[in-house]
Amino acid sequence: MRIVIVGPGAMGCLLANFLSKSREEIWFLDKNKERAAHIHKNGISIEGITGYWHSPVKASVDIKEIGKADLIIIAVKSYDTKEAVTQAKFLLGENTRVLTLQNGIGNIEIINEIVGSERVIGGATNLGATLLEVGKVRHAGQGETVIGRMDGKIPVEMRSIREIFNKVGLETRISRDIKGLLWSKLIINVGINALTAITHLNNGKLMDFEGTRRVLREAVTEAIRVAKRKRIKLIYDDPLAKVEAVCEATATNVSSMLQDVLKKKRTEIDFINGVIVRQGQESGIPVPTNLLLVDLVKTIESSYNLTV
């Protein structure tokens, strides 16, 4: 099987390192020629909770060099999904599947429009990773990965993906209710990401301070109300307790949104807390805490170039 990962960021590199343990052919499709050349020459390495190892991985910006893929994994930021999938669609063969493990809500819909819903597999992962430099990642959080189709079907190709992931140490299961799962993961991100980006705290530290605990709980409570209004069945009996448990389980992790802020990059706030704001306003549900978090993160983005 030829597996192509689109986006050599923290999660893309972490997945590539795990998948390199298999007998499958692993490629990166990148839009940055220099970065692709560096990874192709030097490979990628991982350190952290699962130890250290180095893996040779192929990388290119040239679709023809890669050839047709059996599985395409989209690992770019949500705001780059459309551009990335538009490029990657030329890798599609007759039976190619496209898997997204991205943060937030809306990526599946974007990918469906470009490649067709019959090819698309959604997913969410509780893995935590921090990009140290090009091709080097710190593995900071362990957890299961869940995949599934929006229509609840389980084709044989999806079972094959699960088998490959589990064999290399990526604990993976299939869900028939991927929408509920994605919203459940969204609520976790709603509670953690923006707060870490604003406070510059690691995930676990959010629980050490009364102020951040209170804001986290208010943001999550608003998101739960929106999900209930939309009749979305969340996979956790107590979503708030789950968010707090994830903070503890990924205590040393630097969230993806905090990584973006530290690097003065655009964040995925519109696909996380921004989803709750839009859906809340459409449903007539007050979401003042999420609105405040969105405004603060956007202010941080807008002020990157200002000096004190």
N, C-alpha and C positions, 0 to 999 in steps of 0.2 A: 504493500500500500504506500502510495506517495501522499504524505501529509504536508500541506503548505500552511504555515502560520503567517498571517498578515499582521505585521506590527511587532518589531523586536523591542518592545518596552519591557517593563518589569514582569508582567504576567506572561507575555509571549515568550520571553527567555526562560522563565521558570518551567513553562509547559514543554518547551523544546528540550530542556535538560532532562526532564523526566522521560519524554517520549524517545529520546536518543538511546535509552536503555533497551528499546524494542528493536526488532529487526526491520522496522519500517524505514522508508527513505524520508528524511525530514529536511524541509526547505523553509527559509524565510523569504517572503515577498516584501520588499521594502521600496519606499519611494525615494530614499536617500542613497545615492550611488556610493558615496564614501563610506557610510555606515555599513552598507551591505558588503562592500569589499573588505572592510575590517573584520566583520564577523566570519565571512567566507574563509579568510586567511587564518584568523586566530581562534575561531570557535567561540564558545560561550562557557562561562563557569558559574557555579553556584556555591554559596556558603550559608551557614546558618543552622537551623534546627535539624536538618537532615545531613549535616556534615558538609564536606567539600568534594566537588568533582568537576572535571573539565570535559566538555563534549565538542567534538568536531561537528559543525552544522553547515550545510550549504545555504548560501544567501545570494539573492540577485534582484535587480530591478527589471530584468528582462523576462517577460512572460514566456517567450520562445525557449529560453535556456532552461526554464523549469519544466515545461511540458504540462500535460493534463494531470490534474490532481484527482485523487480519490476522496480526500477530505480536505476542506479549507476551514481553518480556524481563524475567525476574526477576533483580533486582540488589540485593535486600535481604540483610541478614545471615541466616545459616542458621537461627538461632533464631526469626526472624520469618517464615520461609517459609510456614508453615501459614496464619497470619493474612493475609499478603499475597495468597496465591493464592486464599484464600476470598473476599477482596474482588474480586480481578481476574477471577474466573470469570464475573462478569456481563458482561464484555467479550467473551465467547466468541461467535463466529459459527460457521457450519457448518464452515468450513475453517480456523479459527484454530489456529495452532501456538504452543506455549509453550516458550520457550528459557530454560534456566538456565545461567548462566556463573558460578555461585557457588563459593565455596571449600568444600572438605570433601566428605564422603560422607553421603548420606542425603536430599539435597534432591530428587532425581529420584523417589525412592519416595514422599515426601510429596506432591509435585505429582501423581504418577500417581493417588493415592487421591482427589484432589479433581477433576481434570479428565479423567482417563482416559489410559492409557498411549499410546494411538494419537496423541494430540496433542503429546506431550512430546518435546523434543529436549534432550539433555544437551550440555554443552560445558565447555571449559576454556580459559582465556586466559593468556598470559604477559605481558599488558600490566600496567604498574605505574602507579598513580595515587595522588595524595595530595589529599584535600579540604582546601582552604585556608580557605574559608568557603562559605556557601550559594551554590551556582551557580558556584563558582570552583575549578578543579582544576589541579594541576601534573602534567603527563605525565612520569613519571620512568623508565618502562621500556617498551621496545618488544619485540614478540614475536608469534608466530603464535597464532591462535585456532583451535581444532579443535572440530567439532560432530558429533553423530551420535545415532542412536537405540539404545536398549538391545537391540533385536531385530536390529540390523544393517541394517535396510531403509533405502533412500535415496529417499524420496518426492520428487516434483518440487518441492514447497514448500521442502524443505531445500536443493535446488540453487539456488533463487531467493534464499534467505537468503545462501548463500555468494557468489553473484554480487553482491548489494548490498554486502555487507561488503567484498569485494575492490575494488569500484569506488571506495569512499570511503577506501581506504588501510588497512583492517583485514585483514591477511593471514590468510586463512581457508581451511581445507580440511575435508573430510569424512572421518570414520573409521567403519569398520564395527565396530570394537571400542572403543566409548566407555567401557566399564567399565574396560578396561585403561588407557585414557588417563586417566580420572579418578583411578584409584589411583596412576598415575605422577605426576600433579599433586599428589595428596595427599602423596606421599612428599617432594616438593619443599617443600611447606608445613610438613610435619612437621619438616624440618630447619631451616627459616628462621624461621617466624612466632613461635613461643613464645620462642625464644632472643632475637630482637630485642625482643620485648615485655619480657622480663626485664632485658636489658642496656641497653636504649635505644640500641642501635647500628643504623645503617643496614645494609642487606643486605650490602654489600661489606665492611664492617668485621668481619663475623663471621669472615672468613678471615685477618684480621690478627693474631689472638690465638690462642695455642696452646690455651687453655682452651675457647674457643667452637668452635674447629675440632674438638676432640676430642668435645665433647658433641654437636655436629652430626652427626658421623660415627657415633656410637653410636646416636643417635635414629633416623637413617636406616637403619642396619643392622638394628635391631629391626623397623622397618616393612617392610623387604624380606623378612625371615624370615616375617612374618605373611602378606604377599602370596603368597609361595611356598607356604605351607601351605594357603592358600585357592585355590591353582591359578590365580591371576590372572597373566596374561601382561603384564608391564610393557613399555612401548614403548621403553625405553632399555636398551642392552646393559650399561651401567655406570651405574645410577641414582645412585650416590654422586657420581661424576664430574659427572653432570648437575646435581645440586643445587649443587655447588661452582661450576659454570659459570654457573648462574642467579644466584648471589650476585654474581659478577663482572659479568654482563651488566646487572644491576639494582642496581649498586653504590650509587647515590645514593637509591634508593627507600626510603621509610619504609613498612614492611610494614603491611598492614591491621590486624594485631593490635597493633602498636606504636601506630598511630594511635588505636585504641580505648583503649589504656591511657593514653596522654597526655591523652585527653579524658575519662578516668575512666568509660568505657562498658563494657558487657558485651562479652566477646570471644567468638570462635567456637572456643575451645579444645576444647569437647566434640565438635565436628564434624571436628577435625583430629587432634591428638595423642590426644584422648579416644577416637577410633575405634580407633587402634592399641592402646590400653590394653584396651578392651572385647574387641576381636577377639583380641588376644594371650591374654587370660585365658581366653576361651572355647576357644582352640586349645591351651592348655597351653604357650604360649611366653612365657618371661620377658621383660618389657618395662620394666625398672626405670628407664631413662633417660626414657622417655616418661611413665611414672607420675610421676616427679619433676617434669618440666616442667609437667604438668597441675596438680599440687599447688601449684607455685610461682605459676603464672598465676592460679589460683583464689584463692590467698592475696592476691595483689596486688589482685584485684577486690574481695575482702572488706574490704580495708584502705584503700580509696579515701578514706574520710572521717576516717581517723585522722591526727592531727598529731603531729609529733615535737617 
